[in-house]
Amino acid sequence: MSGPAPLAFQLNWEPNGFQAPYFLAREAGHYEAEGLAVEFVEGHGSPYAAERAAQGDADIALAGASAVLAKRSEGFEPRAIAAVTQKTPAAVYTLRDVFGEPLSEPEQLAGRTVAPSATKTRILTAQLLEDAGIRDEVDLLEVDPHTHHRVQHKVIDGTVDAAVGVVTNGIEIGREHDRTPDELPIGEFLDIYGMTLVTSPEFAADHPGRLRSFLRATARGWADATRDPERAIDVLVDRNATLERNRAIERLKFETAANRLQFTPYVRDHGWGAQDPDRWQRLGETLSETALLEGEIDPDAAWTDEFRPDDEQLVAEYADRARPTAD
């Protein structure tokens, strides 16, 4: 009798609250119940994860939609098989005593200096400022070659007025330094996809059943984590004990992803992981206009819903079953 089928799952970063549902899905036995033995591999960003999947170095990867299109423009072929979060997690953040007033609208960034932590978030910020009609009035710095923590330090010491990272970055530094933070979630202003699950055409052709099984088990993990976030964070901390001191932030990361980035009217109508072709087209246009892409792309070729098990009741009725009190 053969054992569970191995599957290498490339994360976009080190384990953190945004990834809690996957660890919970494994701990709860959802992958095992689907006949899968899932190995988690820590990552170094979405572009790295998307490329690893495209090259077959990982079977499935967690990567931002913009990274999927960027890598396709470079000649790789990562293909999204599910949209995990319907909105980008990118956010502009600051500290109230640095910015001088509560930050709630993009127009407030006029005349300010903003430091992005990554190329993708810089591109989205440029589009945000363009849409607000203030792109020429903002000093949007080039990406620092070092980590996002250096960008955070620039906000902390007042070298810049604001920074760009992901939701909860501002809250995290605010709590660490006992200062009042403000965040401007870019996903509230730009209709841009967030995180997706991607694979290669070769793996998809050879193992369609594994993909469906993985998505079915992962949807269960997301539902379990949404209903019981404390358990999800317990599992995450068991995986990496150093996260215990930031438990509250890790839980906030997950709850933000689940409740603000994932649940949308589209998910209610179409189910967990469903992808919207119009949104992929808009993302392609945004990246093309901001000169991020290396070459021509076809956004329609970057994704497929054929492996999403929408005949599974939880997947089809995810918004109602995962969060019964959802609006």
Backbone bond lengths (Angstrom), bond angles and torsions (degrees), N, CA, C in turn:
res aa  C-N    CA-C-N  psi(-1)  N-CA   C-N-CA  omega(-1)  CA-C   N-CA-C  phi
1 M - - - 1.473 - - 1.531 108.89 -
2 S 1.310 117.03 126.65 1.461 121.14 -177.61 1.516 110.07 -77.29
3 G 1.348 115.39 152.74 1.456 120.67 -179.83 1.516 111.55 -88.49
4 P 1.336 117.06 -170.68 1.464 121.24 179.81 1.522 111.29 -60.72
5 A 1.319 116.31 147.65 1.466 121.54 179.01 1.522 109.41 -76.33
6 P 1.324 118.28 128.13 1.473 120.12 -179.96 1.523 111.51 -70.71
7 L 1.330 115.57 145.80 1.463 120.44 177.79 1.523 107.95 -148.86
8 A 1.328 116.34 121.15 1.467 122.02 179.76 1.528 109.08 -91.19
9 F 1.333 115.55 120.51 1.458 121.91 -177.29 1.523 108.91 -111.23
10 Q 1.341 115.38 110.16 1.455 121.95 -178.50 1.529 110.41 -86.15
11 L 1.330 116.95 116.06 1.456 120.92 176.14 1.523 109.82 -78.38
12 N 1.320 115.62 161.04 1.461 118.79 178.45 1.521 111.90 -82.97
13 W 1.342 116.69 -17.86 1.467 119.47 -176.09 1.521 108.44 -156.85
14 E 1.322 115.82 -173.38 1.462 119.98 173.90 1.532 108.61 -66.45
15 P 1.332 117.84 155.10 1.469 119.92 -179.83 1.527 111.84 -54.95
16 N 1.329 115.69 132.56 1.462 121.65 178.58 1.522 108.70 -155.01
17 G 1.323 115.96 179.18 1.458 120.25 -173.98 1.510 114.62 -57.98
18 F 1.323 117.94 -31.04 1.459 120.27 179.11 1.533 111.36 -63.49
19 Q 1.321 116.81 -24.08 1.467 121.43 -175.43 1.528 113.05 -101.55
20 A 1.329 117.46 3.51 1.460 121.26 -175.67 1.531 113.83 -53.76
21 P 1.337 120.59 -37.89 1.472 119.33 -177.52 1.525 114.24 -61.01
22 Y 1.320 117.17 -31.52 1.466 120.06 -178.20 1.529 110.46 -72.28
23 F 1.331 115.23 -41.39 1.462 118.73 177.94 1.526 110.76 -67.52
24 L 1.336 116.46 -36.44 1.457 119.45 177.25 1.524 110.32 -67.58
25 A 1.318 117.98 -39.23 1.460 120.90 178.63 1.519 110.73 -59.54
26 R 1.330 116.31 -38.51 1.461 118.93 178.61 1.523 111.09 -72.50
27 E 1.342 117.34 -44.59 1.459 120.75 -178.76 1.528 111.24 -63.93
28 A 1.316 117.28 -35.78 1.460 121.58 -178.37 1.527 112.63 -78.12
29 G 1.325 116.72 -6.92 1.457 120.67 177.45 1.512 114.82 85.82
30 H 1.339 117.34 13.55 1.473 118.95 -178.05 1.530 112.02 -68.45
31 Y 1.319 117.30 -39.26 1.468 119.34 177.69 1.525 110.51 -68.24
32 E 1.315 115.61 -42.99 1.459 119.63 179.90 1.533 110.68 -61.58
33 A 1.326 116.76 -38.99 1.461 120.55 179.41 1.520 111.83 -63.58
34 E 1.334 115.51 -24.89 1.470 120.84 178.15 1.518 111.62 -91.32
35 G 1.333 117.12 4.96 1.460 120.33 178.49 1.507 113.97 79.54
36 L 1.342 115.84 27.56 1.465 120.38 -177.92 1.521 111.02 -117.82
37 A 1.306 116.45 141.62 1.466 123.34 170.72 1.525 106.15 -112.55
38 V 1.330 116.54 96.46 1.462 121.74 -171.99 1.527 110.82 -91.28
39 E 1.321 115.31 125.51 1.465 122.10 175.32 1.527 108.33 -102.93
40 F 1.333 117.20 125.09 1.458 122.37 178.87 1.531 109.23 -90.28
41 V 1.326 116.10 133.22 1.462 121.43 179.62 1.522 108.12 -121.83
42 E 1.339 117.13 123.16 1.462 120.73 179.87 1.527 110.21 -65.85
43 G 1.330 115.78 150.71 1.455 119.85 -173.90 1.509 114.88 -120.10
44 H 1.331 114.11 -176.10 1.458 121.99 -178.30 1.521 110.34 -135.38
45 G 1.319 116.55 38.46 1.454 121.09 179.75 1.517 112.29 112.01
46 S 1.323 115.48 160.65 1.460 121.09 -177.84 1.531 114.14 -63.25
47 P 1.333 119.51 -42.89 1.466 118.35 178.58 1.529 112.27 -58.40
48 Y 1.326 115.99 -41.67 1.464 120.97 177.98 1.523 110.25 -61.59
49 A 1.339 116.59 -45.55 1.465 120.57 -178.31 1.522 111.09 -64.53
50 A 1.327 117.14 -44.39 1.465 120.59 -179.24 1.526 111.12 -63.24
51 E 1.318 116.91 -40.46 1.466 120.54 179.43 1.518 111.12 -67.53
52 R 1.329 117.27 -40.54 1.469 120.52 178.53 1.521 110.94 -58.89
53 A 1.321 116.83 -43.76 1.463 120.42 179.16 1.528 110.46 -66.68
54 A 1.321 116.40 -43.47 1.460 120.31 -178.20 1.515 111.85 -61.63
55 Q 1.332 116.91 -35.12 1.459 121.10 -178.06 1.528 112.98 -85.76
56 G 1.330 116.21 -4.58 1.457 119.11 -179.84 1.513 113.93 84.02
57 D 1.343 117.77 9.42 1.454 120.74 177.16 1.528 111.52 -78.23
58 A 1.317 116.60 -15.43 1.458 123.95 172.05 1.521 106.91 -138.63
59 D 1.325 116.27 149.41 1.467 119.48 -178.55 1.521 111.41 -78.77
60 I 1.319 116.19 -42.29 1.454 123.11 177.64 1.514 107.55 -137.13
61 A 1.326 117.21 146.70 1.463 120.75 179.01 1.520 109.67 -135.11
62 L 1.325 114.48 155.22 1.461 122.73 173.79 1.519 106.90 -101.88
63 A 1.334 116.87 117.08 1.464 120.12 -174.58 1.516 110.71 -150.76
64 G 1.315 115.68 148.13 1.456 120.96 176.65 1.518 111.23 -65.68
65 A 1.329 115.84 147.30 1.459 120.83 -178.25 1.529 111.77 -60.82
66 S 1.331 117.19 -36.85 1.466 119.20 179.90 1.519 110.64 -64.98
67 A 1.335 117.64 -34.69 1.462 120.85 177.76 1.528 110.43 -68.13
68 V 1.320 116.96 -35.16 1.467 120.38 177.49 1.527 110.11 -60.32
69 L 1.324 116.78 -47.33 1.461 119.74 -179.44 1.526 111.39 -69.75
70 A 1.333 116.89 -38.43 1.462 119.73 179.11 1.522 110.88 -61.90
71 K 1.317 117.32 -42.98 1.463 121.09 179.92 1.523 110.93 -68.28
72 R 1.318 117.77 -34.15 1.464 119.95 176.72 1.534 110.49 -66.11
73 S 1.332 116.07 -33.34 1.465 118.98 178.56 1.529 111.49 -69.90
74 E 1.337 116.75 -16.53 1.465 121.69 178.02 1.528 111.92 -93.18
75 G 1.322 116.79 -0.20 1.458 120.15 178.00 1.513 115.16 104.16
76 F 1.341 117.87 -4.78 1.459 120.95 175.49 1.529 109.10 -82.85
77 E 1.337 116.58 167.28 1.462 118.87 -177.17 1.528 113.57 -130.79
78 P 1.326 118.45 53.47 1.464 118.03 172.45 1.524 108.70 -66.74
79 R 1.325 116.09 143.44 1.463 119.48 -179.46 1.524 109.57 -131.40
80 A 1.320 116.65 124.52 1.458 121.61 -178.28 1.521 110.12 -75.68
81 I 1.339 115.60 131.48 1.458 120.15 179.78 1.529 111.61 -111.70
82 A 1.317 117.89 -5.29 1.467 121.93 175.50 1.514 108.80 -164.49
83 A 1.317 116.17 143.16 1.463 121.64 172.50 1.519 107.64 -96.10
84 V 1.324 116.69 113.32 1.460 120.70 -176.83 1.526 110.48 -78.98
85 T 1.325 116.79 -49.19 1.462 120.11 175.14 1.516 108.52 -118.76
86 Q 1.306 115.46 133.38 1.455 121.53 -174.94 1.526 112.70 -79.28
87 K 1.330 116.54 -16.88 1.458 121.46 179.75 1.524 109.99 -122.01
88 T 1.319 116.53 148.23 1.457 120.44 177.13 1.534 110.31 -65.51
89 P 1.340 117.70 141.29 1.469 120.26 176.15 1.527 112.98 -80.79
90 A 1.331 117.84 -1.57 1.467 120.46 -177.58 1.526 111.02 -62.06
91 A 1.324 115.48 144.42 1.468 120.27 -179.21 1.522 110.12 -152.81
92 V 1.323 115.38 145.19 1.463 122.03 169.14 1.528 106.33 -90.45
93 Y 1.327 116.66 131.54 1.455 118.63 -178.55 1.525 111.09 -135.96
94 T 1.325 114.80 158.52 1.462 120.19 -179.75 1.517 108.90 -157.99
95 L 1.314 115.82 -179.62 1.461 122.82 173.47 1.530 107.64 -114.59
96 R 1.307 115.82 137.66 1.464 121.10 -172.99 1.526 112.46 -56.42
97 D 1.355 117.34 -39.47 1.457 119.25 -177.75 1.525 112.43 -74.22
98 V 1.343 116.77 -15.26 1.462 121.53 174.97 1.525 109.91 -87.99
99 F 1.321 116.14 -45.97 1.470 120.77 -175.21 1.524 112.28 -77.99
100 G 1.329 116.19 -30.31 1.462 119.71 175.78 1.507 115.31 93.08
101 E 1.328 117.35 -9.35 1.460 122.18 179.28 1.524 108.45 -163.31
102 P 1.333 118.44 161.67 1.469 120.22 176.54 1.525 110.49 -62.39
103 L 1.317 116.78 134.07 1.462 121.47 178.52 1.518 108.84 -95.61
104 S 1.332 116.80 116.68 1.462 120.66 -178.38 1.519 113.70 -137.57
105 E 1.338 117.65 -12.73 1.456 121.04 -178.31 1.526 110.21 -135.99
106 P 1.332 118.44 144.27 1.471 120.87 179.71 1.523 113.17 -57.45
107 E 1.328 117.25 -34.31 1.462 120.72 -176.60 1.526 112.76 -59.85
108 Q 1.325 116.95 -22.77 1.464 120.33 179.49 1.523 112.60 -68.74
109 L 1.333 117.12 -13.04 1.460 120.41 -178.69 1.527 112.65 -81.82
110 A 1.320 117.24 -7.19 1.467 120.52 178.05 1.525 109.83 -58.79
111 G 1.344 115.86 132.66 1.453 121.39 -179.70 1.516 114.27 79.51
112 R 1.337 116.92 7.19 1.457 121.44 -176.91 1.531 111.87 -107.01
113 T 1.339 115.18 165.09 1.461 122.80 174.02 1.519 108.40 -107.75
114 V 1.343 115.84 127.38 1.461 121.09 -175.25 1.525 109.03 -126.05
115 A 1.337 117.14 131.55 1.464 122.53 -178.16 1.528 110.13 -110.74
116 P 1.335 118.38 116.44 1.472 120.79 177.55 1.522 111.42 -86.49
117 S 1.334 116.09 153.88 1.464 120.22 -178.70 1.522 112.71 -95.19
118 A 1.338 117.96 -15.47 1.463 121.08 -177.77 1.521 109.68 -153.41
119 T 1.322 116.04 158.71 1.461 120.74 -178.10 1.521 111.70 -60.40
120 K 1.346 116.23 -42.45 1.470 119.35 -177.18 1.521 110.86 -64.00
121 T 1.334 116.96 -43.07 1.453 118.04 -179.49 1.535 110.91 -71.19
122 R 1.333 116.87 -28.96 1.470 118.72 175.84 1.527 110.50 -65.06
123 I 1.325 116.43 -40.59 1.461 121.08 179.36 1.526 110.57 -62.75
124 L 1.326 116.09 -44.41 1.463 119.44 -179.56 1.523 110.65 -65.97
125 T 1.331 116.47 -36.45 1.465 119.57 178.19 1.520 110.57 -66.39
126 A 1.320 116.32 -40.90 1.468 119.95 177.45 1.529 110.60 -59.60
127 Q 1.334 116.85 -40.48 1.462 120.21 178.49 1.531 110.59 -67.69
128 L 1.325 116.39 -39.87 1.464 120.80 177.50 1.525 110.61 -58.59
129 L 1.328 116.12 -45.92 1.460 121.00 -179.46 1.523 111.51 -68.56
130 E 1.332 115.97 -36.82 1.472 120.60 177.66 1.520 110.01 -62.30
131 D 1.330 116.59 -46.02 1.466 120.75 -179.49 1.521 111.45 -63.87
132 A 1.336 116.18 -31.49 1.463 120.60 179.48 1.525 112.31 -82.09
133 G 1.347 116.41 -6.79 1.458 121.02 178.24 1.517 114.44 76.81
134 I 1.345 116.89 23.36 1.474 119.42 -176.67 1.533 112.22 -128.41
135 R 1.333 117.46 17.77 1.468 119.10 -175.84 1.515 112.09 -55.11
136 D 1.328 118.52 -40.69 1.463 121.37 -177.31 1.525 112.78 -76.80
137 E 1.323 116.99 -8.02 1.457 120.61 -177.15 1.530 112.79 -100.88
138 V 1.327 116.24 1.67 1.462 120.26 -176.93 1.526 109.57 -118.99
139 D 1.314 116.40 133.78 1.459 121.42 175.34 1.529 107.62 -87.69
140 L 1.339 115.93 89.64 1.460 121.90 -179.97 1.521 107.63 -89.99
141 L 1.302 116.71 105.81 1.456 122.00 -173.26 1.525 112.03 -67.74
142 E 1.324 115.61 160.76 1.457 120.40 172.19 1.526 108.61 -72.33
143 V 1.323 116.27 163.33 1.459 120.77 -176.74 1.519 110.61 -71.96
144 D 1.317 115.49 130.69 1.458 121.58 175.09 1.531 107.84 -67.87
145 P 1.333 119.17 131.88 1.467 120.41 -177.84 1.524 114.18 -68.56
146 H 1.311 116.82 -8.19 1.460 119.58 -179.16 1.529 110.34 -97.89
147 T 1.294 118.48 -159.12 1.452 121.28 -172.05 1.519 112.68 -81.66
148 H 1.357 113.64 168.22 1.457 119.43 177.87 1.524 111.74 -64.51
149 H 1.334 117.10 -20.98 1.459 119.60 179.93 1.526 110.98 -64.65
150 R 1.330 116.99 -33.57 1.459 119.24 177.49 1.525 110.03 -65.44
151 V 1.336 116.74 -37.04 1.461 120.71 176.49 1.526 109.88 -64.19
152 Q 1.316 117.34 -41.89 1.458 120.87 177.33 1.524 110.75 -58.98
153 H 1.325 116.08 -41.16 1.466 119.61 -179.38 1.527 111.05 -63.13
154 K 1.312 117.38 -32.39 1.468 120.38 178.70 1.518 111.05 -64.89
155 V 1.333 116.42 -33.93 1.462 119.93 175.83 1.524 109.88 -73.05
156 I 1.307 115.87 -44.11 1.467 120.89 -177.55 1.527 111.56 -58.64
157 D 1.340 116.31 -42.02 1.477 118.09 -178.11 1.528 113.15 -92.85
158 G 1.355 116.75 2.13 1.451 120.02 175.38 1.510 115.07 80.13
159 T 1.338 117.71 13.53 1.466 120.77 178.08 1.522 110.95 -65.16
160 V 1.325 116.67 -33.47 1.461 122.19 175.67 1.524 108.13 -125.78
161 D 1.330 115.34 163.26 1.463 119.64 179.96 1.522 112.40 -81.13
162 A 1.336 116.46 -30.60 1.458 120.71 -178.10 1.517 108.77 -158.80
163 A 1.319 115.58 165.00 1.466 121.52 177.96 1.518 108.69 -131.31
164 V 1.327 114.73 168.47 1.458 120.28 177.70 1.518 109.01 -123.24
165 G 1.308 116.44 126.02 1.460 122.46 176.78 1.505 108.46 -148.21
166 V 1.330 116.32 -126.71 1.460 120.66 176.08 1.524 108.80 -124.26
167 V 1.322 115.49 161.21 1.451 120.22 179.07 1.525 109.71 -53.22
168 T 1.281 115.88 141.85 1.472 128.43 -177.07 1.519 113.54 87.44
169 N 1.350 120.25 -13.10 1.466 120.22 177.05 1.527 111.00 -58.94
170 G 1.333 116.02 -43.91 1.457 119.97 179.68 1.512 112.24 -66.76
171 I 1.328 115.79 -43.12 1.464 120.20 179.53 1.529 110.02 -61.24
172 E 1.324 115.88 -38.26 1.459 120.44 -178.82 1.525 111.71 -63.05
173 I 1.330 117.11 -48.84 1.460 118.09 -179.17 1.525 111.28 -71.32
174 G 1.335 116.80 -29.20 1.456 119.51 176.27 1.516 111.53 -62.61
175 R 1.332 116.06 -43.09 1.464 120.02 179.75 1.525 111.08 -69.60
176 E 1.320 116.37 -38.81 1.466 119.66 -178.16 1.522 112.03 -64.89
177 H 1.338 116.69 -32.15 1.464 120.16 -174.16 1.523 112.90 -113.97
178 D 1.333 116.24 10.10 1.460 121.84 177.69 1.527 111.19 53.87
179 R 1.332 114.34 49.16 1.463 121.13 178.92 1.526 108.23 -130.58
180 T 1.308 116.71 158.52 1.464 121.08 -175.84 1.523 110.72 -85.29
181 P 1.346 118.01 119.14 1.462 120.65 -180.00 1.532 111.81 -96.29
182 D 1.312 115.68 160.83 1.461 122.12 170.28 1.516 108.29 -137.33
183 E 1.321 116.39 143.65 1.457 121.51 179.45 1.525 110.59 -131.35
184 L 1.316 115.05 142.47 1.460 122.49 177.20 1.523 107.09 -118.31
185 P 1.338 118.96 94.65 1.474 120.82 -177.96 1.535 110.90 -66.43
186 I 1.311 116.55 119.57 1.465 120.69 -177.10 1.524 110.86 -65.43
187 G 1.336 116.62 -30.27 1.454 120.39 179.34 1.515 114.40 -64.26
188 E 1.342 117.12 -16.14 1.458 120.24 176.72 1.526 111.19 -79.81
189 F 1.326 116.79 -13.56 1.460 121.08 -176.27 1.523 113.01 -117.79
190 L 1.334 117.71 -28.83 1.460 121.81 178.27 1.526 108.95 -112.75
191 D 1.311 116.37 133.64 1.463 120.98 -179.18 1.523 108.66 -85.69
192 I 1.340 115.32 71.36 1.458 122.25 -172.24 1.529 110.17 -120.79
193 Y 1.332 116.08 136.23 1.453 120.22 177.02 1.531 111.57 -63.28
194 G 1.332 113.97 153.54 1.452 120.66 173.93 1.514 110.85 -100.42
195 M 1.345 116.46 -117.05 1.457 121.44 -174.77 1.526 111.59 -85.98
196 T 1.336 114.48 143.84 1.461 121.46 177.60 1.527 109.65 -131.12
197 L 1.313 115.76 162.00 1.461 122.27 171.77 1.513 107.18 -102.30
198 V 1.337 116.92 127.33 1.465 120.80 -173.02 1.525 111.17 -127.30
199 T 1.323 114.35 157.43 1.451 121.35 177.32 1.522 108.19 -145.33
200 S 1.318 116.41 -174.39 1.474 121.12 177.21 1.518 109.68 -104.36
201 P 1.321 118.27 156.17 1.466 120.55 176.58 1.523 112.13 -57.52
202 E 1.329 116.54 -35.11 1.467 120.48 -178.29 1.526 111.25 -67.33
203 F 1.345 116.21 -45.54 1.464 118.46 -179.46 1.523 110.09 -67.15
204 A 1.325 116.49 -37.95 1.454 120.37 179.22 1.524 111.16 -62.34
205 A 1.328 116.86 -40.46 1.467 120.72 -179.58 1.518 111.68 -70.16
206 D 1.335 116.24 -35.66 1.465 119.91 -175.28 1.527 113.39 -86.14
207 H 1.348 117.13 -27.95 1.464 119.26 -172.36 1.531 112.71 -136.37
208 P 1.309 118.64 54.98 1.473 119.59 -179.90 1.521 112.95 -60.48
209 G 1.331 116.32 -34.60 1.457 119.78 179.61 1.507 112.65 -64.90
210 R 1.333 117.37 -38.18 1.468 120.45 179.17 1.526 110.50 -66.14
211 L 1.320 116.20 -37.39 1.458 119.17 179.25 1.524 110.57 -64.62
212 R 1.314 117.11 -45.14 1.466 119.67 179.24 1.522 110.79 -63.65
213 S 1.314 116.00 -41.09 1.465 119.75 179.00 1.521 111.10 -63.56
214 F 1.334 116.40 -43.01 1.460 120.24 179.50 1.522 110.87 -62.41
215 L 1.315 117.71 -44.29 1.460 120.74 -179.21 1.525 111.32 -66.53
216 R 1.308 117.28 -39.62 1.463 120.75 179.18 1.534 110.22 -62.73
217 A 1.339 116.51 -46.78 1.462 120.84 179.90 1.523 111.36 -66.40
218 T 1.330 116.88 -37.93 1.460 120.85 -179.41 1.523 110.98 -67.04
219 A 1.319 118.04 -39.69 1.469 121.12 176.17 1.519 110.16 -59.74
220 R 1.320 117.32 -38.80 1.466 120.63 177.52 1.526 110.46 -65.28
221 G 1.338 116.13 -39.18 1.457 119.62 177.64 1.518 112.16 -62.79
222 W 1.326 116.79 -41.86 1.466 120.73 177.97 1.523 110.49 -64.77
223 A 1.321 117.08 -41.38 1.460 120.12 179.54 1.526 110.73 -64.89
224 D 1.321 116.94 -44.56 1.468 121.03 178.95 1.526 110.79 -61.15
225 A 1.324 116.41 -44.34 1.462 120.66 -177.54 1.531 110.91 -66.45
226 T 1.314 116.83 -37.92 1.466 120.56 -179.98 1.523 110.72 -66.65
227 R 1.319 116.13 -38.45 1.468 120.15 179.35 1.528 111.73 -75.36
228 D 1.321 117.48 -29.57 1.465 121.45 -176.44 1.527 109.84 -139.92
229 P 1.333 117.06 73.29 1.469 119.90 -176.47 1.526 113.75 -62.82
230 E 1.318 117.72 -30.23 1.460 119.41 -179.20 1.526 110.46 -65.30
231 R 1.323 116.24 -40.33 1.464 119.19 177.52 1.528 110.07 -63.70
232 A 1.331 116.74 -40.44 1.463 120.40 179.62 1.520 111.37 -60.56
233 I 1.333 116.63 -40.97 1.461 119.91 -179.88 1.525 110.25 -72.70
234 D 1.331 117.71 -33.39 1.465 120.09 174.66 1.526 110.46 -56.84
235 V 1.323 115.78 -45.53 1.468 120.83 -179.37 1.520 110.09 -64.39
236 L 1.318 116.55 -40.45 1.463 121.04 179.84 1.533 110.68 -63.86
237 V 1.313 116.71 -44.71 1.463 120.97 -179.99 1.530 110.51 -66.10
238 D 1.332 116.67 -35.73 1.464 119.11 175.57 1.523 110.54 -60.28
239 R 1.320 116.21 -32.72 1.468 121.37 178.88 1.520 111.35 -75.17
240 N 1.335 116.74 -35.11 1.464 121.28 -178.27 1.527 108.78 -143.83
241 A 1.318 116.54 95.78 1.464 122.21 -173.08 1.528 112.58 -62.59
242 T 1.330 118.54 -21.86 1.460 120.17 -178.52 1.529 111.76 -67.32
243 L 1.343 116.92 -16.08 1.459 120.46 -179.90 1.524 112.41 -77.82
244 E 1.322 116.98 -9.35 1.469 120.28 -176.86 1.525 111.73 -58.94
245 R 1.328 116.86 -39.69 1.472 118.19 -176.15 1.527 111.40 -69.73
246 N 1.341 117.17 -19.65 1.465 121.18 177.69 1.526 111.14 -112.52
247 R 1.335 115.69 28.26 1.458 120.04 -175.98 1.533 111.97 -52.79
248 A 1.327 117.03 -44.92 1.466 120.30 -177.12 1.527 111.13 -60.96
249 I 1.339 117.03 -39.20 1.460 120.96 179.41 1.526 110.18 -69.72
250 E 1.334 116.86 -40.95 1.466 119.46 -179.98 1.526 110.98 -63.62
251 R 1.322 115.97 -39.00 1.466 118.36 176.70 1.522 110.43 -66.33
252 L 1.316 116.57 -39.98 1.469 120.00 178.37 1.524 110.77 -62.16
253 K 1.334 116.97 -39.83 1.463 120.06 177.63 1.521 110.74 -58.34
254 F 1.339 115.49 -48.28 1.462 117.81 -179.53 1.519 111.78 -64.18
255 E 1.326 117.44 -47.73 1.466 119.89 -176.52 1.517 111.26 -64.54
256 T 1.331 117.14 -33.03 1.463 119.95 175.14 1.516 110.55 -65.33
257 A 1.335 116.64 -45.16 1.461 120.38 178.58 1.519 111.19 -61.91
258 A 1.330 116.28 -44.02 1.465 120.60 -176.02 1.520 111.81 -69.77
259 N 1.319 117.05 -45.79 1.458 120.28 -169.54 1.522 114.68 -95.59
260 R 1.337 117.52 -26.01 1.464 119.13 -177.97 1.520 113.21 -108.49
261 L 1.329 117.68 -28.14 1.461 120.12 -175.79 1.523 112.89 -102.36
262 Q 1.321 117.29 -25.81 1.459 120.36 -173.81 1.525 113.58 -97.94
263 F 1.310 118.14 -49.72 1.466 121.02 -175.83 1.526 110.35 -75.52
264 T 1.311 116.49 116.51 1.461 123.50 177.33 1.525 107.39 -140.31
265 P 1.327 117.59 165.69 1.468 119.45 175.12 1.530 111.81 -55.87
266 Y 1.347 117.30 -32.47 1.460 119.97 -179.29 1.533 110.34 -65.48
267 V 1.320 116.92 -40.29 1.463 120.32 177.64 1.517 110.46 -66.17
268 R 1.316 117.17 -39.87 1.459 119.68 178.20 1.526 110.79 -60.90
269 D 1.329 116.41 -39.98 1.464 120.07 -176.46 1.527 112.93 -80.30
270 H 1.340 117.56 -32.76 1.460 120.34 -170.34 1.528 114.86 -116.35
271 G 1.331 118.03 -12.86 1.451 119.97 177.01 1.520 114.28 98.02
272 W 1.324 114.66 172.92 1.462 121.19 -177.54 1.535 111.34 -63.05
273 G 1.343 115.25 135.37 1.457 120.66 173.44 1.505 115.67 81.03
274 A 1.340 117.92 -4.82 1.470 120.26 -176.37 1.520 111.18 -63.35
275 Q 1.325 115.51 145.08 1.461 121.57 -177.63 1.523 110.49 -117.49
276 D 1.314 115.11 141.96 1.456 123.04 -176.12 1.529 109.06 -105.67
277 P 1.334 118.26 115.84 1.470 119.71 -178.57 1.522 113.34 -59.33
278 D 1.328 117.39 -34.48 1.464 119.73 179.52 1.523 111.29 -64.30
279 R 1.324 115.56 -38.03 1.459 118.64 -179.40 1.530 110.66 -68.66
280 W 1.327 118.00 -38.52 1.462 120.97 175.56 1.533 110.39 -61.89
281 Q 1.327 116.91 -40.62 1.461 119.79 178.77 1.527 111.07 -63.72
282 R 1.337 116.62 -43.26 1.471 120.04 179.65 1.517 111.23 -63.73
283 L 1.325 116.70 -38.93 1.464 119.78 178.12 1.519 110.28 -63.85
284 G 1.329 117.07 -42.78 1.463 120.68 178.08 1.518 111.71 -60.25
285 E 1.327 116.00 -41.58 1.466 120.28 179.29 1.526 111.06 -65.35
286 T 1.339 116.30 -41.10 1.463 120.73 179.81 1.527 110.96 -62.26
287 L 1.326 116.15 -46.56 1.461 119.61 -178.50 1.524 111.39 -67.38
288 S 1.318 116.84 -36.07 1.471 120.36 178.65 1.524 110.82 -66.30
289 E 1.326 116.28 -43.18 1.460 121.16 -178.10 1.520 112.26 -66.12
290 T 1.313 116.78 -27.53 1.460 120.03 -178.25 1.529 112.31 -100.26
291 A 1.316 116.29 13.10 1.467 122.97 172.10 1.519 113.87 61.49
292 L 1.336 117.48 31.42 1.458 119.54 177.81 1.520 111.40 -82.12
293 L 1.322 116.91 -30.25 1.458 120.42 -172.60 1.522 111.47 -80.77
294 E 1.330 114.66 144.68 1.463 121.26 -179.24 1.530 112.24 -83.85
295 G 1.319 116.52 -20.63 1.461 120.82 -178.27 1.516 110.35 -162.28
296 E 1.317 115.80 -171.56 1.457 121.01 -178.84 1.529 110.79 -70.55
297 I 1.325 116.31 147.22 1.455 121.27 176.16 1.527 109.83 -136.25
298 D 1.317 115.47 159.19 1.456 122.10 171.11 1.521 106.32 -117.77
299 P 1.342 118.36 101.57 1.468 119.96 -177.60 1.525 113.53 -55.89
300 D 1.323 117.81 -30.64 1.462 120.28 -179.44 1.528 112.06 -66.06
301 A 1.325 116.52 -24.94 1.464 120.36 -179.77 1.523 112.30 -85.25
302 A 1.334 116.62 -5.76 1.466 120.81 -174.36 1.517 112.77 -87.23
303 W 1.328 117.97 -5.15 1.464 118.88 -174.35 1.534 110.11 -149.63
304 T 1.313 114.90 161.62 1.466 121.66 174.04 1.523 108.91 -155.20
305 D 1.308 115.88 145.79 1.459 121.57 174.92 1.528 111.79 -104.03
306 E 1.332 116.96 6.95 1.460 118.95 -172.00 1.525 113.66 -67.45
307 F 1.323 117.78 -20.46 1.466 119.69 -178.76 1.533 112.43 -99.06
308 R 1.304 116.52 -5.15 1.465 119.82 179.55 1.530 108.47 -74.45
309 P 1.327 118.08 120.28 1.471 121.03 -175.29 1.525 111.34 -78.88
310 D 1.339 116.64 71.83 1.456 119.51 -175.20 1.528 113.19 -74.13
311 D 1.342 116.63 -2.73 1.459 118.94 172.74 1.526 111.04 -84.00
312 E 1.339 116.43 -9.89 1.459 122.03 174.31 1.528 107.84 -75.99
313 Q 1.336 117.57 126.28 1.458 121.01 -172.77 1.519 112.45 -58.28
314 L 1.342 117.82 -42.22 1.458 120.00 -179.95 1.519 111.16 -61.86
315 V 1.317 116.71 -42.62 1.461 120.66 -179.15 1.523 110.50 -64.92
316 A 1.328 116.50 -44.91 1.458 121.11 -176.73 1.530 112.25 -69.24
317 E 1.318 116.74 -34.51 1.460 121.02 -175.40 1.525 110.78 -115.17
318 Y 1.308 116.05 35.49 1.465 121.46 -170.03 1.524 113.58 -57.19
319 A 1.334 117.64 -48.44 1.461 120.34 -174.58 1.522 111.10 -59.32
320 D 1.316 117.23 -39.48 1.455 120.14 -179.92 1.517 112.31 -75.26
321 R 1.328 116.89 -39.72 1.457 120.49 -173.88 1.522 112.55 -81.29
322 A 1.342 116.79 -33.30 1.466 119.21 -178.70 1.519 111.19 -80.48
323 R 1.337 115.51 -34.03 1.464 119.00 -177.65 1.529 107.82 -140.24
324 P 1.322 117.12 81.98 1.457 121.21 -175.28 1.516 114.72 -55.61
325 T 1.353 117.74 -25.81 1.457 120.27 -177.58 1.524 112.56 -93.85
326 A 1.349 117.22 9.67 1.465 120.13 -178.61 1.515 110.46 -60.49
327 D 1.329 115.78 145.53 1.460 120.27 178.35 1.522 110.42 -71.26
